[in-house]
Amino acid sequence: MDESFVKAKAILTTLHNNGYEAYFVGGSVRDFLLHRPTDDIDIATSALPGQIIDLFPKTIDVGAVHGTVIVLHDGEQFEVTTFRTEEGYEDYRRPSHVEFVTSLHEDLKRRDFTMNAIAMTINGEIIDPFDGRKAIKKKVIQTVGNPTERFREDALRMMRAVRFLSQLSFLLCENTQSAIMENAYLLKKISVERITIEFEKLLSGPSCQAAFPILIETRLFQYIPGLEDEIKGLKNFPAYKWNQLQDRSEYWTLVSYLLSKEDLKSFLRQWKLPNKVVDQVVKNVACIQNVFQTGWNNRLLYDSGAKCVQQVERILNVLGFGQEISPSKEYEKLPIKQRSELDITGEDLLNWYNQKPGKWISNLYIKVEDGILENEVVNNKVKIKEWLLSCNQK
C-alpha cells in the first residue's frame, strides 16, 4: 500500500477505536487500483463533523456544515467527510441540502463516476457496489446511476469527465457522452474559475489530444470561455504533442497562438488567470511572432529573458519548428543578460555628455546593450566610454 495510505491508517484506527466506520474513498482508491501516484487521501466515516474534531488534536474546519473536516497528521492533511446524501442542486453545482447518514453505500451512491465510487478498508479490502473496478478494467468513464441526473446535480462533472479522459486515457461510455451532449448548456451555470481548473488539467493530461474532439462532439466547447466560436481552431489542437509542455503559461501560450486571438489579454482574462500568467503568455506569443519574422538573434534573446526563451523553445518544438541550435544555450552565451549588469550608470552618461536628463539616456542604454550583444564593445566602463565617443565622431 502507498506510503500516504499507511500514514492515513492512523486516522482510520482512531475512528474505529471510538466506534465509527471509516474507509478510504474516491480518487485515491481509483489511483491505487490503477497503480498511479495519488496526491490526496480522502476518508469517509460515520462520525459526525463535531465528533471528528473532538477525536483529533489538529483539525481544520473547511466545511463541517457539509460534513468535511481536514485532519492534520504526521505533517500531512487528510480530508475526512461524514457519510452523506445530497439533494436540491439549485445552482447545478452545490447541494442545497446535505443529510448525514450512517450508510457507506448511500454515500458512494451520490458520487460522480463509478471509478470514483469505490471504498477501501484499512486492510485493503475493496468495497465496490457500482462496479467501479469493472469500469477501470475496461477504461471507461461511467456515471453512478442516471448520467443526466448526475450532470444536473453538478454540471461541472461534464468537464471532469473529459478531463479524466485526458488524464487517465479512458473513454466515455456511450450513455455518459450522450448525456453530456444533451446537458452541455448547463456548463454556463458554472463559475469560470472552476472550468479553468478542469481545462488546465485536461491540457496537461497525457491523452489531451483525444479529449479535444470530445469537447467538440459533446458541444461543451460552446460554453467554455473564449472557445464558443473556435471550432475550426480546436480541430487543429490534436495535431500537437501537448504533453511536451511543462508550465501552465506554456499551455496557455499554445492555446492562444493556435487560436490567433487578436485581443489576447481579453481572451486570457476571460479565464480569470493570474496577471503573472497573462503577462508571461503575452510575452511568449510576441516572442514567437518575432522568431517567425526575424529569427532568433542576441537582442531578442536578451529582451525575452531566460524563462521566456526556454518556454518558447519548447512551444516551437511542439509546433514543429525546432531549432538546430538551442536558443536556451545561445542565451547562456550572452555577454550580458539584463541591464543591471552593465558596467555604466545613468550618472556616467550625464557626466560624459554634460546634458540634461532625458530620453537620450534610455536610447544610449539601448545602444550600449546592442554594442555589447553584438560584440562591438566589451562590458567595461572605460571601453564603453571610448566606444560611445568614437561613435559620435563618425
Stockholm file with secondary structure:
# STOCKHOLM 1.0

chainA/1-394         MDESFVKAKAILTTLHNNGYEAYFVGGSVRDFLLHRPTDDIDIATSALPGQIIDLFPKTIDVGAVHGTVIVLHDGEQFEVTTFRTEEGYEDYRRPSHVEFVTSLHEDLKRRDFTMNAIAMTINGEIIDPFDGRKAIKKKVIQTVGNPTERFREDALRMMRAVRFLSQLSFLLCENTQSAIMENAYLLKKISVERITIEFEKLLSGPSCQAAFPILIETRLFQYIPGLEDEIKGLKNFPAYKWNQLQDRSEYWTLVSYLLSKEDLKSFLRQWKLPNKVVDQVVKNVACIQNVFQTGWNNRLLYDSGAKCVQQVERILNVLGFGQEISPSKEYEKLPIKQRSELDITGEDLLNWYNQKPGKWISNLYIKVEDGILENEVVNNKVKIKEWLLSCNQK
#=GR chainA/1-394 SS CCHHHHHHHHHHHHHHHTTCCEEEETHHHHHHHTTCCCSCCEEEESSCHHHHHHHCSSEEEEEGGGTEEEEEETTEEEEEEECEEEECCTTSSSCSEEEECSCHHHHHHTSSBGGGSCEECTTCCEECTTCHHHHHHHTEECBSSCHHHHHHHCTHHHHHHHHHHHHHCCEECHHHHHHHHHHGGGGGGSCHHHHHHHHHHHHTSTTHHHHHHHHHHTTGGGGSTTTTTCHHHHTTGGGSCGGGCCSHHHHHHHHHHHHTCSSHHHHHHHTTCCHHHHHHHHHHHHHHHHHHHHCCCHHHHHHHHHHHHHHHHHHHHHHTCCCSSCHHHHHHTCSCSSGGGCSCCHHHHHHHHTCCSSHHHHHHHHHHHHHHHTTSSCSCHHHHHHHHHHHHHC
#=GC SS_cons         CCHHHHHHHHHHHHHHHTTCCEEEETHHHHHHHTTCCCSCCEEEESSCHHHHHHHCSSEEEEEGGGTEEEEEETTEEEEEEECEEEECCTTSSSCSEEEECSCHHHHHHTSSBGGGSCEECTTCCEECTTCHHHHHHHTEECBSSCHHHHHHHCTHHHHHHHHHHHHHCCEECHHHHHHHHHHGGGGGGSCHHHHHHHHHHHHTSTTHHHHHHHHHHTTGGGGSTTTTTCHHHHTTGGGSCGGGCCSHHHHHHHHHHHHTCSSHHHHHHHTTCCHHHHHHHHHHHHHHHHHHHHCCCHHHHHHHHHHHHHHHHHHHHHHTCCCSSCHHHHHHTCSCSSGGGCSCCHHHHHHHHTCCSSHHHHHHHHHHHHHHHTTSSCSCHHHHHHHHHHHHHC
//
